């Protein structure tokens, strides 16, 4: 869907931070449904688009996930260690190519056939990022290494291989609280894949 630029006029853009990614404050006018223009101000955090993948094994009914520390989650009262599907930023690569590389870096499994299931904005009120969601079958023959991420990028990733039903229970018990991971687990469940 293409944006309707005729309903939005950007008046002013102010860079607030470009330390990690970019945070900008925008003043804009929005054409309301009643025909009136309304001036508003919002901050938007731009970190680029990303991709996420959930690896699954039909025969063993297992899924591969990661556990890593997330500082913003820690600041919000959690211990900070999230169980997640492998994910990463696109860094100007095509989503399919980037997620194959990311899966191997984080999980140690080299997948060759990925299936795109959907795209979604995860926090559209403040973050520009769009995520591309993928699933892929795996088996032990595809293990290429230990995974764990890239130390120079601050990654210290634990690789988890969980029973699918155990992963679903972990959602109910509040052990899996990452939205992208919940979405992919539910996708596998709704489609009857596992």
Secondary structure per residue as TSV (DSSP state, phi and psi in degrees):
chain	resnum	aa	ss	phi	psi
A	1	X	-	360.0	126.1
A	2	X	-	-82.7	142.8
A	3	X	-	-67.8	147.7
A	4	X	-	-93.0	86.5
A	5	X	G	-63.5	-19.4
A	6	X	G	-70.6	-12.4
A	7	X	G	-101.1	-3.7
A	8	X	E	-131.5	131.0
A	9	X	E	-124.6	113.9
A	10	X	E	-79.5	123.4
A	11	X	E	-94.6	-43.9
A	12	X	E	-150.6	144.5
A	13	X	E	-131.5	128.2
A	14	X	E	-127.9	124.3
A	15	X	E	-76.4	120.9
A	16	X	E	-97.2	-33.7
A	17	X	E	-160.4	142.0
A	18	X	-	-137.0	35.2
A	19	X	S	-72.9	-54.3
A	20	X	S	-103.2	-57.4
A	21	X	S	-132.3	-158.2
A	22	X	E	-112.5	136.6
A	23	X	E	-119.4	121.4
A	24	X	E	-126.2	151.5
A	25	X	E	-107.2	128.8
A	26	X	E	-116.7	138.4
A	27	X	E	-112.2	129.4
A	28	X	E	-147.8	162.3
A	29	X	E	-109.8	137.1
A	30	X	E	-119.3	127.9
A	31	X	E	-76.7	111.6
A	32	X	-	-74.4	165.2
A	33	X	T	-62.2	-25.7
A	34	X	T	-84.5	3.2
A	35	X	S	94.8	-4.2
A	36	X	-	-91.2	145.9
A	37	X	E	-88.7	134.1
A	38	X	E	-125.5	127.3
A	39	X	E	-82.0	134.9
A	40	X	E	-136.9	166.2
A	41	X	E	-136.7	132.7
A	42	X	E	-143.6	152.3
A	43	X	E	-102.0	142.0
A	44	X	E	-133.5	131.8
A	45	X	E	-101.3	122.8
A	46	X	E	-114.1	112.7
A	47	X	-	-120.0	8.5
A	48	X	-	88.5	171.5
A	49	X	-	-89.3	161.5
A	50	X	E	-139.1	179.5
A	51	X	E	-141.7	152.9
A	52	X	E	-138.4	146.9
A	53	X	E	-141.1	139.9
A	54	X	E	-113.7	119.9
A	55	X	E	-88.8	136.9
A	56	X	E	-140.0	152.8
A	57	X	E	-122.9	113.4
A	58	X	T	-62.6	-40.9
A	59	X	T	-66.4	-44.4
A	60	X	T	-94.8	-7.9
A	61	X	T	54.6	46.3
A	62	X	E	-120.0	156.6
A	63	X	E	-127.8	151.0
A	64	X	E	-106.2	126.7
A	65	X	E	-135.0	178.7
A	66	X	E	-126.8	160.5
A	67	X	E	-129.7	126.1
A	68	X	E	-149.3	161.6
A	69	X	E	-80.4	132.4
A	70	X	-	-123.7	106.9
A	71	X	H	-58.0	-45.2
A	72	X	H	-60.0	-33.3
A	73	X	H	-68.4	-39.7
A	74	X	H	-58.3	-42.9
A	75	X	H	-63.0	-21.5
A	76	X	T	-98.4	21.3
A	77	X	T	93.6	4.4
A	78	X	S	-97.1	162.2
A	79	X	-	-70.2	-10.5
A	80	X	S	93.0	-14.2
A	81	X	E	-92.7	106.3
A	82	X	E	-101.9	141.3
A	83	X	E	-89.1	123.7
A	84	X	E	-140.8	158.9
A	85	X	-	-74.6	151.5
A	86	X	E	-62.0	137.1
A	87	X	E	-155.6	161.9
A	88	X	E	-173.6	169.2
A	89	X	E	-75.9	153.2
A	90	X	-	-72.6	-32.1
A	91	X	T	50.1	47.8
A	92	X	T	67.5	14.6
A	93	X	S	-98.6	162.8
A	94	X	-	-67.8	143.6
A	95	X	H	-53.7	-44.2
A	96	X	H	-63.1	-44.1
A	97	X	H	-67.4	-43.1
A	98	X	H	-65.9	-39.2
A	99	X	H	-72.5	-30.2
A	100	X	H	-63.3	-45.4
A	101	X	H	-65.4	-42.1
A	102	X	H	-64.1	-41.3
A	103	X	H	-59.3	-43.5
A	104	X	H	-68.8	-42.8
A	105	X	H	-59.7	-44.7
A	106	X	H	-86.2	-39.1
A	107	X	H	-106.0	-19.9
A	108	X	S	83.2	8.6
A	109	X	B	-107.5	130.1
A	110	X	-	-96.4	103.3
A	111	X	-	-95.5	146.4
A	112	X	-	-114.0	-27.7
A	113	X	-	-118.1	115.4
A	114	X	-	-114.0	150.6
A	115	X	E	-118.7	119.3
A	116	X	E	-76.6	132.2
A	117	X	E	-109.7	-32.0
A	118	X	E	-176.5	175.3
A	119	X	E	-123.5	148.2
A	120	X	E	-155.3	149.1
A	121	X	E	-93.1	125.9
A	122	X	S	-89.0	-29.0
A	123	X	-	-146.2	66.8
A	124	X	T	-67.0	-10.5
A	125	X	T	-75.8	-18.0
A	126	X	T	-147.9	-13.7
A	127	X	B	-120.5	133.5
A	128	X	-	-78.2	-16.8
A	129	X	-	-57.9	133.2
A	130	X	E	-109.8	135.1
A	131	X	E	-105.5	139.5
A	132	X	E	-102.4	122.9
A	133	X	E	-100.8	132.3
A	134	X	E	-133.3	156.8
A	135	X	E	-129.9	157.6
A	136	X	E	-156.7	141.2
A	137	X	E	-78.3	148.8
A	138	X	-	-140.9	161.5
A	139	X	-	-146.7	173.2
A	140	X	G	-62.4	-24.6
A	141	X	G	-66.9	-17.5
A	142	X	G	-89.7	1.5
A	143	X	B	-70.8	122.8
A	144	X	-	-111.3	-11.9
A	145	X	S	-176.5	-166.2
A	146	X	-	-86.8	-18.3
A	147	X	-	74.5	-153.0
A	148	X	-	101.9	-6.6
A	149	X	-	86.7	-168.8
A	150	X	-	-110.7	113.5
A	151	X	G	-57.5	-39.5
A	152	X	G	-62.5	-22.1
A	153	X	G	-93.8	8.8
A	154	X	T	82.7	10.3
A	155	X	-	-84.4	134.5
A	156	X	-	-140.0	78.9
A	157	X	-	-102.3	127.1
A	158	X	E	-90.7	131.5
A	159	X	E	-92.9	129.7
A	160	X	E	-119.3	138.0
A	161	X	E	-120.3	110.2
A	162	X	E	-114.9	148.5
A	163	X	E	-63.4	139.0
A	164	X	H	-57.9	-45.5
A	165	X	H	-64.7	-35.7
A	166	X	H	-63.0	-40.4
A	167	X	H	-64.4	-40.9
A	168	X	H	-64.9	-40.9
A	169	X	H	-63.5	-34.1
A	170	X	H	-63.3	-30.6
A	171	X	H	-66.0	-50.5
A	172	X	H	-59.8	-32.7
A	173	X	T	-89.9	2.5
A	174	X	T	76.6	15.7
A	175	X	S	-85.6	-30.5
A	176	X	-	-107.8	112.5
A	177	X	-	-124.4	8.3
A	178	X	-	-83.4	122.9
A	179	X	H	-60.1	-44.9
A	180	X	H	-64.5	-35.9
A	181	X	H	-69.7	-43.9
A	182	X	H	-59.9	-42.6
A	183	X	H	-61.0	-43.0
A	184	X	H	-72.2	-38.5
A	185	X	H	-62.2	-43.8
A	186	X	H	-66.3	-34.0
A	187	X	H	-60.2	-48.1
A	188	X	H	-59.2	-39.1
A	189	X	H	-68.6	-48.6
A	190	X	H	-64.0	-35.9
A	191	X	T	-83.9	-4.2
A	192	X	T	69.0	24.6
A	193	X	-	-71.6	-39.4
A	194	X	-	-124.5	360.0
